[in-house]
Amino acid sequence: MTKPSPEPINPDRLVELSRAVLESDRFPCLATNDGDQPRLRPVSPVKTDGFTVYIGNLRRYAKTAEIAANPKVELCYMDEGHNQVRITGVAEVVTERAVLQEIWDANPLLQQFLGDLDNPEFVLYRVRPNRVRYMQEWALEYYEVPL
């Protein structure tokens, strides 16, 4: 088998290429820490603004306590071509009513599942990126994406 040779990447296209990966992966994986044990699970972001990602959650889920103890998280996205984007950041609970309402109004599934925006089980996280990296399949190296 011939070793694949990745196409060179124009650094001016890193933001565009990365956003395309985000748009194509509906269920990225979210990494948190449970003490000294990493935890990874697929999530379904409810909004993405650039590289800031909003994730709905239920208060009773384990990731709630994990993020409260250590808000440093990482999201990993992958498209069908196996190109990857990793967003390293800090998760914070969204408390701004206007942001909560906007996301609630745009997500019928949240409405159906939770019934009411003020459901005490509902937690909305905003992951603010401090680092974004892109890897093209077979390139075996990450490119730093400007924020």
PEWO-V382637 format. One record per residue. N is the residue number from 1. RES is the residue in one letter. PHI is phi in radians with two decimals (* if undefined). PSI is psi in degrees with one decimal (* if undefined). NEAR is the number of other C-alpha atoms within 12 Angstrom. Layout:
n:N res:RES phi:PHI psi:PSI near:NEAR
n:N res:RES phi:PHI psi:PSI near:NEAR
This chain:
n:1 res:M phi:* psi:133.0 near:3
n:2 res:T phi:-1.35 psi:136.0 near:4
n:3 res:K phi:-1.20 psi:128.9 near:7
n:4 res:P phi:-1.11 psi:149.2 near:11
n:5 res:S phi:-2.10 psi:109.7 near:11
n:6 res:P phi:-1.20 psi:150.5 near:16
n:7 res:E phi:-1.22 psi:144.0 near:11
n:8 res:P phi:-1.11 psi:148.1 near:16
n:9 res:I phi:-1.86 psi:129.2 near:22
n:10 res:N phi:-1.37 psi:117.1 near:13
n:11 res:P phi:-0.97 psi:-26.5 near:18
n:12 res:D phi:-1.20 psi:-14.1 near:14
n:13 res:R phi:-1.77 psi:1.4 near:17
n:14 res:L phi:-1.04 psi:-42.3 near:27
n:15 res:V phi:-1.12 psi:-46.7 near:25
n:16 res:E phi:-1.06 psi:-47.9 near:21
n:17 res:L phi:-1.09 psi:-40.7 near:30
n:18 res:S phi:-1.17 psi:-43.5 near:37
n:19 res:R phi:-1.11 psi:-34.5 near:32
n:20 res:A phi:-1.12 psi:-38.7 near:24
n:21 res:V phi:-1.13 psi:-44.5 near:32
n:22 res:L phi:-1.02 psi:-42.6 near:37
n:23 res:E phi:-1.18 psi:-28.3 near:27
n:24 res:S phi:-1.53 psi:-19.0 near:20
n:25 res:D phi:-1.82 psi:106.1 near:27
n:26 res:R phi:-1.37 psi:-18.4 near:22
n:27 res:F phi:-2.30 psi:70.8 near:21
n:28 res:P phi:-1.16 psi:166.2 near:31
n:29 res:C phi:-1.73 psi:137.4 near:27
n:30 res:L phi:-1.91 psi:126.1 near:36
n:31 res:A phi:-1.82 psi:133.0 near:31
n:32 res:T phi:-2.30 psi:-179.4 near:34
n:33 res:N phi:-2.13 psi:135.6 near:24
n:34 res:D phi:-1.98 psi:86.1 near:21
n:35 res:G phi:1.19 psi:-120.2 near:15
n:36 res:D phi:-1.74 psi:11.0 near:10
n:37 res:Q phi:-1.92 psi:116.1 near:11
n:38 res:P phi:-1.13 psi:146.2 near:18
n:39 res:R phi:-2.24 psi:140.6 near:20
n:40 res:L phi:-2.37 psi:135.1 near:20
n:41 res:R phi:-2.68 psi:152.3 near:21
n:42 res:P phi:-1.27 psi:145.8 near:22
n:43 res:V phi:-2.31 psi:167.0 near:27
n:44 res:S phi:-2.16 psi:94.5 near:28
n:45 res:P phi:-1.00 psi:141.8 near:32
n:46 res:V phi:-1.69 psi:-13.0 near:33
n:47 res:K phi:-2.87 psi:145.2 near:28
n:48 res:T phi:-2.32 psi:129.4 near:25
n:49 res:D phi:-2.20 psi:98.6 near:20
n:50 res:G phi:1.16 psi:-115.6 near:22
n:51 res:F phi:-1.98 psi:12.7 near:36
n:52 res:T phi:-1.55 psi:126.0 near:29
n:53 res:V phi:-2.06 psi:135.0 near:40
n:54 res:Y phi:-1.89 psi:131.2 near:35
n:55 res:I phi:-2.26 psi:124.1 near:38
n:56 res:G phi:-1.41 psi:149.9 near:36
n:57 res:N phi:-2.66 psi:158.8 near:32
n:58 res:L phi:-1.77 psi:137.1 near:22
n:59 res:R phi:-0.96 psi:-33.9 near:21
n:60 res:R phi:-1.34 psi:-10.2 near:13
n:61 res:Y phi:-1.24 psi:148.8 near:16
n:62 res:A phi:-1.04 psi:-33.6 near:19
n:63 res:K phi:-1.13 psi:-20.9 near:34
n:64 res:T phi:-1.07 psi:-49.6 near:28
n:65 res:A phi:-1.20 psi:-37.1 near:19
n:66 res:E phi:-1.11 psi:-44.3 near:26
n:67 res:I phi:-1.22 psi:-36.4 near:33
n:68 res:A phi:-1.09 psi:-38.5 near:23
n:69 res:A phi:-1.33 psi:-33.5 near:19
n:70 res:N phi:-2.66 psi:99.3 near:23
n:71 res:P phi:-1.33 psi:0.2 near:27
n:72 res:K phi:-1.30 psi:122.9 near:28
n:73 res:V phi:-2.35 psi:169.8 near:37
n:74 res:E phi:-2.49 psi:138.3 near:37
n:75 res:L phi:-1.90 psi:139.4 near:42
n:76 res:C phi:-2.17 psi:123.1 near:37
n:77 res:Y phi:-1.94 psi:145.8 near:40
n:78 res:M phi:-2.50 psi:136.1 near:31
n:79 res:D phi:-1.68 psi:-178.5 near:25
n:80 res:E phi:-1.12 psi:-24.6 near:16
n:81 res:G phi:-1.53 psi:8.1 near:17
n:82 res:H phi:1.18 psi:19.6 near:20
n:83 res:N phi:-1.34 psi:142.3 near:31
n:84 res:Q phi:-2.10 psi:149.9 near:37
n:85 res:V phi:-2.30 psi:131.0 near:40
n:86 res:R phi:-2.07 psi:125.8 near:34
n:87 res:I phi:-1.94 psi:114.7 near:41
n:88 res:T phi:-1.75 psi:131.3 near:31
n:89 res:G phi:-2.91 psi:-165.2 near:31
n:90 res:V phi:-2.11 psi:129.7 near:28
n:91 res:A phi:-1.59 psi:134.5 near:36
n:92 res:E phi:-2.31 psi:148.9 near:27
n:93 res:V phi:-1.33 psi:129.8 near:27
n:94 res:V phi:-1.43 psi:126.6 near:24
n:95 res:T phi:-2.07 psi:-11.2 near:16
n:96 res:E phi:-1.18 psi:118.9 near:15
n:97 res:R phi:-1.04 psi:-39.1 near:15
n:98 res:A phi:-1.11 psi:-40.3 near:12
n:99 res:V phi:-1.19 psi:-45.8 near:21
n:100 res:L phi:-1.01 psi:-44.5 near:30
n:101 res:Q phi:-1.14 psi:-42.6 near:19
n:102 res:E phi:-1.04 psi:-46.1 near:19
n:103 res:I phi:-1.21 psi:-40.5 near:30
n:104 res:W phi:-1.03 psi:-48.6 near:30
n:105 res:D phi:-1.11 psi:-28.9 near:20
n:106 res:A phi:-1.57 psi:-1.4 near:16
n:107 res:N phi:-2.25 psi:86.9 near:23
n:108 res:P phi:-1.02 psi:-29.8 near:16
n:109 res:L phi:-1.15 psi:-41.2 near:17
n:110 res:L phi:-1.04 psi:-45.2 near:30
n:111 res:Q phi:-1.05 psi:-45.4 near:21
n:112 res:Q phi:-1.16 psi:-41.6 near:14
n:113 res:F phi:-1.31 psi:-41.9 near:17
n:114 res:L phi:-1.70 psi:-22.5 near:21
n:115 res:G phi:1.41 psi:-34.0 near:17
n:116 res:D phi:-2.69 psi:136.5 near:19
n:117 res:L phi:-0.99 psi:-30.5 near:29
n:118 res:D phi:-1.57 psi:12.9 near:17
n:119 res:N phi:-0.99 psi:124.0 near:19
n:120 res:P phi:-1.13 psi:-15.1 near:14
n:121 res:E phi:-1.36 psi:-19.7 near:19
n:122 res:F phi:-1.38 psi:126.2 near:27
n:123 res:V phi:-2.23 psi:133.1 near:34
n:124 res:L phi:-2.00 psi:124.5 near:38
n:125 res:Y phi:-1.80 psi:144.1 near:38
n:126 res:R phi:-2.01 psi:121.8 near:34
n:127 res:V phi:-1.70 psi:110.0 near:37
n:128 res:R phi:-1.56 psi:120.6 near:29
n:129 res:P phi:-1.32 psi:141.1 near:30
n:130 res:N phi:-2.05 psi:-8.2 near:22
n:131 res:R phi:-2.75 psi:136.0 near:25
n:132 res:V phi:-2.29 psi:130.8 near:34
n:133 res:R phi:-2.22 psi:145.9 near:35
n:134 res:Y phi:-2.14 psi:137.1 near:37
n:135 res:M phi:-2.31 psi:126.2 near:34
n:136 res:Q phi:-1.43 psi:142.2 near:31
n:137 res:E phi:-0.89 psi:135.4 near:23
n:138 res:W phi:1.27 psi:-5.0 near:17
n:139 res:A phi:-1.28 psi:-31.1 near:19
n:140 res:L phi:1.05 psi:25.6 near:15
n:141 res:E phi:-2.62 psi:145.7 near:17
n:142 res:Y phi:-1.63 psi:146.2 near:23
n:143 res:Y phi:-1.91 psi:135.2 near:27
n:144 res:E phi:-1.31 psi:127.8 near:24
n:145 res:V phi:-1.71 psi:128.1 near:30
n:146 res:P phi:-1.12 psi:140.0 near:22
n:147 res:L phi:-1.62 psi:* near:21
